[in-house]
Amino acid sequence: MAYVFSKAVEAVVPAAPEDVFAVLDDPRRLGRHMERPSMMMLGGSMHYTLDEQEGRAVGSVIRVEGWVLGLPLSIIERIAERDPPRRKVWETIEEPRLLVFGNYRLGFEIATEVGGSRVRVFIDYNLPRSRLGRLLGAHAYARWCLRRMLAEASSASDEATTSQIGAQP
């Protein structure tokens, strides 16, 4: 599929690539910014339904459904690539019912960096057929989502520290 728009954010996270990947590999955790009503969600929210592979294997299917402004929304995604602890990509497998995006490809890349991991989160996307995406700020929403996902990656350093403290005799 060809995508018209792309956005990406990146940062160095003070955690090992394996710890960062473990956090970002969980679709519910990565998308929890959409599960809570917020201004960017226009007061709506989405919930996740995972298959038996829980979004952690190539071919695994993720369903996301919810409501925004009284309108039903739904997305069906499939994991396209998964190379722990370096990269994961998932994409829509049919036209999503969303206000701001049409089809998209979303993913992250992790590289070892001095002091931790360099994390890059990206989205390649099209606007919805209705063209509401431009009106409702698809590009701003894409940046917001990516920043929320990068914030989840940053929590890996907190979790790694907590597990190391818990492992101390």
URQUIGI-V818463 format. One record per helix or strand of 3 or more residues. SS is the DSSP state (helix for helix, strand for strand). FROM is the first residue (numbers start at 1). TO is the last residue. If there is no record, write none. Layout:
SS;FROM;TO
SS;FROM;TO
This chain:
strand;5;13
helix;17;24
helix;27;30
helix;32;34
strand;45;50
strand;61;68
strand;71;83
strand;87;92
strand;104;113
strand;116;125
helix;132;136
helix;138;167
